[in-house]
Amino acid sequence: MDGRQWRSIIEGAQAGDRRALDELVAGWLPLVYNIVGRALNGHADVDDVVQETMLRAVDHLGSLRDPDSFRSWLVAITMRQIRERSRRRTAEPLADGAGEQAADFAELTVLRLQLEGQRREVAEAVRWLDDEDRQLLSLWWLEVAGELTRRELAAAVGISRQHAAVRVQRMKQRLEIARDIVRALDGHHPGAGNSPCPDLRLVTARWDGRPDSVWRKRLARHIRGCTYCSGAREAVVPAERLLVGIALVPLPVGFTLSLAFGGKTAVAATSVGWSAKALGLLTKPAVAVTAGATLAAGGLYVVTRAPDDPPPALAAPTAASTARPPSARTGAPSASATPSPSPSASPSPSPSPSKTRVQLYGTVVDAVDSAPAASALPAALPRRAEKGVTATGAPATGLTHRGETVTLSGQGYFRVRWQVLPQQRTGALLMPTWTGLSGKLFHVASGGGHRMDDVQSGSTDGTTWMGGPSVGYAVLPSGTQQMWQNEYFWIDGTVTLHQNEGPADYNLFVQTSTWDKVTEDIRTGPAQGVIRYGLVRDNGEDTAPVPQYLTRSTPADPATVSPRSQVTS
């Protein structure tokens, strides 16, 4: 969501709009949680400080004069609460269990974000930093990940940008020392293979395993004087390069934020995250394909039915599956799609009316199609009921990292806007997944003036929005429907969209919409400076397409979602 949209939400919340306040709090809660979690090293007080921060932000929202400065204002409040907590607990001994909680935070950062190699080292090295460095690191980590600016970092700490640069540089030096310690203890230091240093075993013989400043100095002193542990420094990648693109750590399981203000309560968000049971499921498949599943479009997504139901007919894998009237646009396909043969070996008996209703939803899925002619007007978009849709949980910058989610609830239209970044990373594009569906969800239209595989205007080498010869290409899985810049959906219920970024880099921006806005978008054509008109996919019935990779189940780990999913009637 861009700045203008957040400005509108912030202004609505300031004016007393309950829905806007809920969306505001839910959207920014992960940022606050990550700052506090890293600054306090996973201490048990993290939840309390997050609660206090969000409560203060809500209570003082009316005093914010410029909505555009909301993020820096919120981060400054967060840091004040962290420092206040530190003042209250200066006498707290480390041996009260804080070390174990800190280890849990670092380990879960690694597990939940699937960090490996030197990225894992950076996350684990946080344990060895002092409180002041951890507080600064919690902001700098977000700065290099693109969540904060240097100006916001400096404002939150209460110093100038020049002073912030000095502080950050010193903290980075101590972080590199901590990384050396992690590498030495793991035996994975450059040039030394994977065997631990024999002298280091003697040094740590009396160490209880808890990171602290005393042992940091002892281990750092040993590493500086040990050729075995120091190894070849050129193999170590700078931390800022490793942190670019790392996602915010998801909120814990059952984390519910209730904010009391003005005699009312706003329940901000409940997210999937870090329970012992969830950790136990990390190595298990997130989505299982049930018996009786019918595979479509290369097996990348399925429509399921009860084992005793007669098999439904699948639409042909073309844009004709939307059953648009032939008169709606030049060269449009016939009004009804020809169903493919039933996969059953023998004809099935006619279903009862109740069985027909059960089968109706989900029998037509998104399928591979070709782009329409540039001058082909879209069909008329059927008008479905609109009572309003809310989008909660999305980070302020959109779904830009693996594991980030947004939950759509209500009845009406919304848009998913694509941004593929082949200049950052190319390769296989791991498509997003829709999970936890309750109700119905249809893919109603595609717009934005172009498909993502259209050649960009002014390109001399055939570069598309999926890439080009100079940077490489983001490649769709076999059988996947090519997305457009804007994809429109209609929901009656609730569903969660997961960003599954993998080898190829892409972003998703989700925004609620209306029938009028969808119609305006898809009917903007080449005469208005775009490549082609949009495409209507909705036939107004329950046989309209449903999104690819749609399931009614909820994964144990939102950062690990199988692209093979299911829709049960």
C-alpha positions as CSV (number, residue, x, y, z in Angstrom):
1,M,0.0,0.0,0.0
2,D,1.5,3.3,-1.0
3,G,1.8,6.5,1.1
4,R,-1.3,8.1,-0.2
5,Q,-3.4,5.1,0.8
6,W,-1.9,5.0,4.3
7,R,-2.5,8.8,4.6
8,S,-6.2,8.2,3.9
9,I,-6.3,5.4,6.5
10,I,-4.5,7.4,9.1
11,E,-6.8,10.4,8.6
12,G,-9.8,8.1,8.9
13,A,-8.5,6.7,12.2
14,Q,-7.9,10.2,13.5
15,A,-11.5,11.0,12.6
16,G,-12.8,8.0,14.7
17,D,-13.3,5.4,11.9
18,R,-13.0,2.1,13.7
19,R,-12.3,0.1,10.6
20,A,-9.5,2.5,9.6
21,L,-8.0,2.2,13.1
22,D,-8.1,-1.6,13.0
23,E,-6.4,-1.6,9.6
24,L,-3.8,1.0,10.7
25,V,-2.8,-1.0,13.8
26,A,-2.8,-4.4,12.1
27,G,-0.7,-3.0,9.2
28,W,2.0,-1.5,11.5
29,L,2.0,-4.0,14.3
30,P,4.6,-6.4,12.7
31,L,7.1,-3.5,12.3
32,V,6.7,-2.6,16.0
33,Y,7.0,-6.2,17.1
34,N,10.2,-6.7,15.2
35,I,11.8,-3.6,16.6
36,V,10.9,-4.5,20.1
37,G,11.7,-8.2,19.7
38,R,15.3,-7.6,18.5
39,A,15.9,-4.7,20.8
40,L,15.0,-6.8,23.9
41,N,16.6,-9.9,22.5
42,G,13.4,-11.9,22.9
43,H,12.8,-11.1,26.5
44,A,9.5,-12.0,28.1
45,D,8.7,-8.3,28.3
46,V,8.4,-8.0,24.5
47,D,4.7,-8.5,24.4
48,D,4.1,-5.9,27.1
49,V,6.3,-3.3,25.4
50,V,4.5,-3.9,22.1
51,Q,1.1,-3.5,23.9
52,E,2.3,-0.3,25.6
53,T,3.7,1.1,22.3
54,M,0.5,0.6,20.3
55,L,-1.7,1.8,23.1
56,R,0.3,5.1,23.3
57,A,0.2,5.4,19.5
58,V,-3.6,5.0,19.5
59,D,-4.1,7.4,22.5
60,H,-2.0,10.1,20.9
61,L,-3.0,9.6,17.2
62,G,-5.0,12.8,17.3
63,S,-1.8,14.8,18.1
64,L,-0.1,13.6,14.8
65,R,-0.2,16.7,12.6
66,D,1.3,15.2,9.4
67,P,0.0,11.7,8.5
68,D,3.0,11.3,6.2
69,S,5.3,11.2,9.2
70,F,3.4,8.4,10.9
71,R,6.1,5.8,10.5
72,S,8.9,7.8,12.0
73,W,6.5,9.0,14.8
74,L,5.5,5.4,15.6
75,V,9.1,4.2,15.6
76,A,10.1,7.0,17.9
77,I,7.3,6.0,20.3
78,T,8.6,2.4,20.1
79,M,12.1,3.3,21.0
80,R,10.9,5.5,23.9
81,Q,9.0,2.5,25.3
82,I,12.0,0.3,24.9
83,R,14.2,2.7,26.8
84,E,11.6,3.2,29.5
85,R,11.5,-0.6,30.0
86,S,15.3,-0.7,30.3
87,R,15.2,2.0,33.0
88,R,12.6,0.1,34.9
89,R,14.6,-3.1,34.9
90,T,18.2,-2.0,35.2
91,A,18.6,-4.3,38.2
92,E,17.3,-7.4,36.5
93,P,19.9,-10.2,36.4
94,L,20.7,-12.0,33.2
95,A,20.2,-15.4,34.9
96,D,16.5,-14.9,35.2
97,G,16.0,-16.8,31.9
98,A,16.5,-13.9,29.5
99,G,19.3,-15.7,27.8
100,E,17.1,-18.7,27.0
101,Q,14.4,-16.4,25.7
102,A,16.9,-14.5,23.6
103,A,18.1,-17.8,22.1
104,D,14.6,-18.7,21.2
105,F,14.1,-15.4,19.4
106,A,17.3,-15.8,17.4
107,E,16.5,-19.4,16.5
108,L,12.9,-18.6,15.5
109,T,14.1,-15.8,13.3
110,V,16.3,-18.3,11.5
111,L,13.5,-20.9,11.3
112,R,10.6,-18.7,10.4
113,L,12.5,-16.7,7.7
114,Q,14.4,-19.8,6.5
115,L,17.7,-18.2,6.9
116,E,20.8,-20.1,5.9
117,G,24.6,-19.6,5.8
118,Q,25.8,-16.2,6.6
119,R,22.3,-14.7,7.0
120,R,21.8,-17.2,9.8
121,E,25.1,-16.1,11.4
122,V,23.9,-12.5,11.5
123,A,20.6,-13.5,13.2
124,E,22.5,-15.6,15.8
125,A,25.2,-12.9,16.4
126,V,22.5,-10.6,17.8
127,R,22.7,-12.6,21.1
128,W,26.2,-11.3,21.7
129,L,25.4,-7.6,21.5
130,D,24.8,-5.3,24.5
131,D,21.4,-3.7,25.0
132,E,22.3,-0.4,23.4
133,D,23.7,-2.1,20.3
134,R,20.7,-4.4,20.0
135,Q,18.3,-1.4,20.1
136,L,20.2,0.3,17.3
137,L,20.5,-3.0,15.4
138,S,16.7,-3.4,15.6
139,L,16.4,-0.2,13.6
140,W,19.4,-0.7,11.3
141,W,18.2,-4.2,10.4
142,L,14.9,-2.7,9.2
143,E,16.8,0.1,7.4
144,V,18.8,-2.2,5.2
145,A,15.8,-4.4,4.6
146,G,14.0,-1.4,3.2
147,E,11.5,-0.9,6.0
148,L,12.9,2.3,7.5
149,T,15.0,5.3,6.2
150,R,18.1,6.6,7.8
151,R,16.3,9.8,8.7
152,E,13.7,7.7,10.6
153,L,16.4,5.7,12.3
154,A,18.1,8.9,13.5
155,A,14.8,10.5,14.7
156,A,13.9,7.3,16.6
157,V,17.2,7.3,18.5
158,G,17.1,11.1,19.0
159,I,20.4,12.0,17.3
160,S,21.5,13.7,14.1
161,R,21.9,11.7,10.9
162,Q,25.7,12.3,11.1
163,H,25.8,10.9,14.7
164,A,23.6,8.0,13.6
165,A,26.1,7.1,10.9
166,V,28.9,7.0,13.5
167,R,26.8,4.9,15.9
168,V,25.8,2.5,13.2
169,Q,29.3,2.0,12.0
170,R,30.5,1.2,15.6
171,M,27.6,-1.2,16.1
172,K,28.4,-2.9,12.8
173,Q,32.0,-3.5,13.9
174,R,30.8,-5.1,17.1
175,L,28.3,-7.2,15.1
176,E,31.1,-8.5,12.9
177,I,33.0,-9.5,16.1
178,A,29.9,-11.3,17.2
179,R,29.7,-13.0,13.8
180,D,33.3,-14.2,14.2
181,I,32.3,-15.7,17.5
182,V,29.3,-17.6,16.0
183,R,31.5,-18.9,13.2
184,A,34.2,-20.0,15.5
185,L,31.9,-21.8,17.8
186,D,30.2,-23.5,14.9
187,G,33.6,-24.4,13.3
188,H,32.5,-22.8,10.0
189,H,35.1,-20.1,9.9
190,P,36.7,-19.3,6.4
191,G,39.5,-21.5,5.4
192,A,39.3,-23.9,8.4
193,G,36.8,-26.5,7.1
194,N,34.0,-27.5,9.5
195,S,36.1,-28.7,12.4
196,P,36.1,-26.7,15.7
197,C,39.3,-25.1,17.0
198,P,40.8,-27.5,19.6
199,D,42.1,-24.5,21.6
200,L,38.7,-22.9,21.6
201,R,37.3,-26.0,23.4
202,L,39.7,-25.4,26.2
203,V,38.8,-21.7,26.4
204,T,35.1,-22.5,26.6
205,A,35.3,-25.4,28.9
206,R,33.8,-23.5,31.8
207,W,31.4,-21.5,29.7
208,D,27.7,-22.1,30.5
209,G,26.5,-21.4,27.0
210,R,24.9,-18.0,27.8
211,P,26.2,-15.1,25.6
212,D,27.3,-12.1,27.7
213,S,29.8,-9.3,27.4
214,V,32.5,-11.0,29.5
215,W,32.6,-14.1,27.3
216,R,32.3,-12.0,24.2
217,K,35.5,-10.3,25.1
218,R,37.3,-13.5,26.0
219,L,36.2,-15.3,22.7
220,A,37.0,-12.2,20.6
221,R,40.5,-12.1,22.2
222,H,41.1,-15.7,21.4
223,I,39.9,-15.3,17.8
224,R,42.1,-12.4,17.1
225,G,45.2,-14.4,18.2
226,C,44.2,-17.7,16.6
227,T,45.0,-18.2,12.9
228,Y,42.7,-21.3,12.9
229,C,39.6,-19.3,14.0
230,S,40.3,-16.0,12.2
231,G,40.7,-17.6,8.8
232,A,40.4,-15.7,5.6
233,R,38.2,-12.6,6.0
234,E,37.6,-12.0,2.3
235,A,35.0,-14.9,2.4
236,V,32.7,-13.0,4.8
237,V,29.9,-11.0,3.2
238,P,29.1,-7.6,4.8
239,A,26.0,-7.8,7.1
240,E,24.1,-5.1,5.2
241,R,24.2,-7.1,2.0
242,L,22.9,-10.1,3.8
243,L,20.0,-8.3,5.4
244,V,18.6,-6.8,2.2
245,G,15.3,-8.5,1.4
246,I,14.9,-10.3,4.8
247,A,11.3,-10.3,5.8
248,L,9.8,-9.1,9.1
249,V,9.5,-12.0,11.5
250,P,5.8,-13.0,11.8
251,L,3.9,-12.4,15.0
252,P,3.6,-15.2,17.6
253,V,0.7,-17.6,17.6
254,G,-2.3,-16.2,19.4
255,F,-0.8,-12.7,19.7
256,T,-4.0,-10.6,20.1
257,L,-3.6,-6.9,20.6
258,S,-6.5,-5.2,22.4
259,L,-6.3,-1.5,22.7
260,A,-8.6,0.4,25.1
261,F,-9.3,4.0,24.0
262,G,-12.1,6.3,24.7
263,G,-14.2,3.5,26.2
264,K,-14.0,1.4,23.1
265,T,-11.8,-1.6,22.1
266,A,-10.1,-2.2,18.8
267,V,-8.9,-5.8,18.3
268,A,-6.0,-5.2,16.0
269,A,-4.7,-8.6,14.8
270,T,-4.2,-12.2,15.6
271,S,-1.4,-13.8,13.6
272,V,0.1,-17.3,13.0
273,G,3.6,-17.5,14.4
274,W,5.8,-19.2,17.0
275,S,4.3,-21.9,19.1
276,A,6.1,-25.2,20.0
277,K,3.5,-27.1,17.9
278,A,4.1,-24.8,15.0
279,L,7.8,-25.4,15.2
280,G,7.2,-29.1,15.2
281,L,5.3,-28.7,11.9
282,L,8.0,-26.8,10.1
283,T,9.3,-29.9,8.3
284,K,5.8,-31.2,7.4
285,P,3.9,-30.3,4.2
286,A,1.7,-27.2,4.7
287,V,-1.0,-28.3,2.3
288,A,-1.9,-31.9,1.4
289,V,-3.8,-32.9,-1.7
290,T,-6.8,-35.0,-0.6
291,A,-8.1,-38.1,-2.2
292,G,-10.5,-37.5,-5.1
293,A,-8.6,-34.4,-6.3
294,T,-8.9,-33.4,-9.9
295,L,-5.6,-31.9,-11.3
296,A,-5.8,-29.0,-13.7
297,A,-3.3,-27.0,-15.8
298,G,-0.3,-29.3,-15.3
299,G,-1.2,-30.3,-11.8
300,L,-0.3,-27.0,-10.3
301,Y,-3.6,-26.5,-8.6
302,V,-6.5,-28.8,-8.0
303,V,-10.3,-28.7,-7.4
304,T,-11.4,-31.4,-4.9
305,R,-14.7,-33.1,-4.4
306,A,-16.1,-35.6,-1.9
307,P,-15.2,-39.2,-2.9
308,D,-18.8,-40.1,-3.5
309,D,-19.5,-37.0,-5.7
310,P,-19.7,-37.5,-9.5
311,P,-16.6,-35.9,-11.1
312,P,-17.3,-32.3,-12.3
313,A,-16.4,-31.2,-15.8
314,L,-13.4,-29.0,-16.1
315,A,-13.4,-26.0,-18.4
316,A,-11.0,-26.0,-21.4
317,P,-7.7,-24.3,-20.5
318,T,-8.4,-21.0,-22.4
319,A,-9.9,-17.7,-21.6
320,A,-13.2,-19.2,-22.9
321,S,-13.7,-20.6,-19.4
322,T,-15.2,-17.3,-18.4
323,A,-18.2,-17.8,-20.8
324,R,-18.3,-14.3,-22.1
325,P,-21.1,-13.4,-24.6
326,P,-19.6,-13.4,-28.1
327,S,-21.0,-10.0,-28.9
328,A,-19.2,-8.4,-26.0
329,R,-15.9,-7.9,-27.8
330,T,-14.4,-8.5,-31.2
331,G,-13.0,-12.0,-31.6
332,A,-14.4,-13.2,-28.2
333,P,-14.8,-16.9,-27.6
334,S,-18.2,-18.6,-27.7
335,A,-20.6,-18.0,-24.9
336,S,-20.0,-21.3,-23.2
337,A,-16.8,-23.2,-22.7
338,T,-16.7,-26.8,-24.0
339,P,-16.1,-29.0,-21.0
340,S,-13.3,-31.5,-21.2
341,P,-14.2,-35.2,-20.9
342,S,-15.0,-36.4,-17.5
343,P,-12.0,-38.2,-15.9
344,S,-14.3,-41.0,-14.7
345,A,-14.2,-44.3,-16.6
346,S,-18.0,-44.5,-16.9
347,P,-20.9,-42.0,-16.9
348,S,-22.0,-40.8,-13.5
349,P,-25.6,-40.6,-12.4
350,S,-27.3,-37.2,-12.4
351,P,-26.7,-35.5,-9.1
352,S,-29.4,-34.4,-6.8
353,P,-30.1,-30.7,-6.5
354,S,-28.1,-30.6,-3.3
355,K,-25.2,-32.3,-4.9
356,T,-25.3,-29.9,-7.8
357,R,-25.0,-26.9,-5.5
358,V,-22.1,-28.6,-3.7
359,Q,-20.3,-29.1,-6.9
360,L,-21.1,-25.7,-8.5
361,Y,-18.5,-23.6,-6.7
362,G,-14.9,-24.3,-7.8
363,T,-15.6,-26.4,-10.9
364,V,-14.0,-23.8,-13.1
365,V,-10.5,-22.8,-12.3
366,D,-8.0,-20.2,-13.7
367,A,-6.4,-21.7,-16.7
368,V,-3.6,-20.9,-19.1
369,D,-4.8,-18.3,-21.7
370,S,-3.5,-16.0,-24.4
371,A,-3.5,-12.2,-24.3
372,P,-6.4,-10.7,-26.2
373,A,-5.8,-8.4,-29.1
374,A,-4.7,-4.9,-28.0
375,S,-7.8,-3.3,-29.4
376,A,-10.3,-6.0,-28.1
377,L,-12.7,-4.4,-25.7
378,P,-13.5,-6.5,-22.6
379,A,-16.8,-8.1,-21.9
380,A,-19.3,-6.4,-19.6
381,L,-18.3,-7.1,-16.0
382,P,-21.1,-8.7,-14.0
383,R,-22.0,-6.7,-11.0
384,R,-21.8,-8.6,-7.7
385,A,-22.9,-7.5,-4.3
386,E,-20.6,-5.0,-2.5
387,K,-20.8,-4.5,1.3
388,G,-17.1,-3.6,1.7
389,V,-13.9,-5.5,2.1
390,T,-11.1,-5.0,4.7
391,A,-7.5,-5.9,4.2
392,T,-5.5,-6.6,7.4
393,G,-2.0,-7.7,8.2
394,A,-0.2,-6.4,5.2
395,P,3.0,-4.5,5.9
396,A,3.1,-0.8,5.1
397,T,5.3,-1.5,2.1
398,G,3.1,-4.2,0.6
399,L,3.9,-8.0,0.5
400,T,7.6,-7.7,-0.5
401,H,9.1,-10.6,1.4
402,R,8.5,-14.3,1.7
403,G,6.1,-15.3,4.4
404,E,4.2,-11.9,4.5
405,T,0.4,-12.2,4.3
406,V,-2.7,-10.1,4.0
407,T,-6.2,-11.3,5.1
408,L,-9.2,-10.1,3.1
409,S,-12.6,-10.2,4.7
410,G,-16.1,-9.0,3.7
411,Q,-18.1,-8.9,0.5
412,G,-16.8,-7.0,-2.5
413,Y,-13.9,-6.4,-4.8
414,F,-10.2,-6.0,-4.3
415,R,-7.1,-5.7,-6.4
416,V,-3.7,-7.4,-6.3
417,R,-1.0,-5.4,-8.2
418,W,2.1,-7.2,-9.4
419,Q,5.7,-5.9,-9.5
420,V,8.3,-8.4,-10.7
421,L,11.9,-7.3,-10.1
422,P,14.2,-9.3,-12.4
423,Q,16.9,-6.8,-11.9
424,Q,17.1,-7.9,-8.3
425,R,16.8,-11.7,-8.7
426,T,15.7,-13.9,-11.6
427,G,14.7,-17.5,-11.9
428,A,11.6,-19.6,-11.1
429,L,8.8,-17.4,-9.8
430,L,7.1,-19.2,-6.8
431,M,3.5,-18.0,-7.1
432,P,1.5,-16.6,-4.1
433,T,-1.0,-18.9,-2.4
434,W,-4.5,-18.3,-1.1
435,T,-5.2,-20.2,2.1
436,G,-7.8,-20.5,4.9
437,L,-10.8,-19.7,2.6
438,S,-14.1,-19.4,4.3
439,G,-16.8,-18.5,1.8
440,K,-16.3,-17.9,-1.9
441,L,-13.6,-16.2,-3.9
442,F,-13.6,-15.5,-7.7
443,H,-11.1,-14.1,-10.1
444,V,-13.2,-11.6,-11.9
445,A,-10.9,-9.5,-14.2
446,S,-7.4,-8.6,-15.2
447,G,-6.2,-5.1,-16.0
448,G,-3.5,-2.5,-15.5
449,G,-3.1,-1.9,-19.3
450,H,-0.8,-4.9,-19.9
451,R,0.1,-8.5,-19.1
452,M,3.4,-8.9,-17.3
453,D,4.8,-10.7,-20.4
454,D,4.0,-7.8,-22.7
455,V,7.0,-6.0,-24.2
456,Q,7.5,-2.7,-22.4
457,S,7.0,0.5,-24.4
458,G,10.2,1.9,-25.8
459,S,12.1,-1.4,-25.3
460,T,14.6,-2.1,-28.1
461,D,15.5,-5.6,-27.0
462,G,12.1,-7.1,-26.1
463,T,12.3,-6.5,-22.4
464,T,9.0,-7.3,-20.6
465,W,7.8,-6.8,-17.1
466,M,9.1,-10.4,-16.5
467,G,12.6,-9.4,-17.5
468,G,14.9,-9.1,-20.5
469,P,18.1,-10.3,-22.1
470,S,20.3,-7.8,-20.1
471,V,19.1,-8.9,-16.6
472,G,17.4,-12.3,-17.2
473,Y,13.8,-13.4,-16.7
474,A,11.4,-14.4,-13.9
475,V,9.9,-17.7,-15.1
476,L,6.4,-19.0,-14.3
477,P,5.9,-22.6,-13.2
478,S,4.6,-24.8,-16.1
479,G,0.9,-24.5,-16.6
480,T,0.5,-21.2,-14.6
481,Q,-1.8,-18.5,-15.9
482,Q,0.3,-15.4,-16.8
483,M,-0.7,-12.5,-14.5
484,W,-1.5,-9.0,-15.5
485,Q,-0.3,-5.8,-13.8
486,N,-3.6,-5.7,-11.9
487,E,-5.6,-8.8,-11.0
488,Y,-9.1,-8.3,-9.6
489,F,-11.0,-10.6,-7.3
490,W,-14.4,-10.7,-5.6
491,I,-14.8,-12.3,-2.2
492,D,-17.8,-13.2,0.1
493,G,-16.1,-14.4,3.3
494,T,-12.4,-14.4,4.3
495,V,-9.1,-15.6,2.8
496,T,-5.4,-15.0,3.4
497,L,-3.0,-14.3,0.6
498,H,0.6,-15.5,1.1
499,Q,3.8,-14.0,-0.5
500,N,5.9,-17.0,-1.5
501,E,8.9,-15.2,-2.9
502,G,11.7,-17.7,-3.7
503,P,14.4,-17.5,-6.4
504,A,12.7,-14.7,-8.3
505,D,12.0,-11.4,-6.6
506,Y,8.4,-9.9,-6.7
507,N,6.1,-7.7,-4.7
508,L,2.3,-7.7,-4.3
509,F,0.3,-4.6,-3.4
510,V,-3.3,-5.4,-2.2
511,Q,-6.0,-2.7,-2.2
512,T,-9.8,-2.9,-1.8
513,S,-11.7,-1.8,-4.9
514,T,-15.2,-1.5,-6.3
515,W,-17.1,-2.6,-9.4
516,D,-16.8,1.0,-10.8
517,K,-13.0,1.0,-10.3
518,V,-12.5,-2.4,-11.9
519,T,-14.6,-1.4,-14.9
520,E,-12.7,1.8,-15.4
521,D,-9.4,0.0,-15.3
522,I,-10.1,-2.7,-17.7
523,R,-11.7,-0.3,-20.2
524,T,-8.7,1.9,-20.3
525,G,-7.0,1.0,-23.6
526,P,-4.2,1.9,-26.1
527,A,-5.8,5.2,-26.9
528,Q,-5.1,6.2,-23.2
529,G,-1.5,5.2,-23.5
530,V,-1.5,1.5,-22.4
531,I,-0.7,-1.6,-24.3
532,R,-4.1,-3.4,-24.3
533,Y,-7.6,-3.3,-22.8
534,G,-8.3,-5.5,-19.8
535,L,-9.9,-8.9,-19.7
536,V,-13.2,-9.9,-17.9
537,R,-13.1,-13.4,-16.4
538,D,-16.3,-13.3,-14.4
539,N,-19.4,-14.9,-15.9
540,G,-21.6,-13.9,-13.0
541,E,-22.2,-17.4,-11.8
542,D,-20.6,-19.8,-9.3
543,T,-18.7,-21.4,-12.2
544,A,-16.6,-18.2,-12.6
545,P,-12.9,-18.8,-12.2
546,V,-11.4,-19.2,-8.7
547,P,-7.7,-18.1,-8.2
548,Q,-4.9,-20.5,-8.7
549,Y,-3.4,-22.1,-5.6
550,L,-6.5,-21.8,-3.5
551,T,-7.2,-23.9,-0.4
552,R,-9.6,-23.9,2.6
553,S,-6.8,-25.2,4.9
554,T,-4.4,-23.0,6.9
555,P,-0.7,-23.8,6.9
556,A,1.2,-24.3,10.1
557,D,3.9,-22.0,8.8
558,P,2.8,-19.0,6.7
559,A,6.3,-18.7,5.2
560,T,6.1,-22.3,3.8
561,V,3.0,-22.7,1.7
562,S,2.7,-25.4,-0.9
563,P,1.7,-24.0,-4.3
564,R,-0.4,-27.1,-4.9
565,S,-3.6,-26.4,-3.1
566,Q,-7.3,-27.3,-3.0
567,V,-10.8,-26.0,-3.0
568,T,-13.5,-28.0,-1.3
569,S,-17.1,-27.4,-2.1
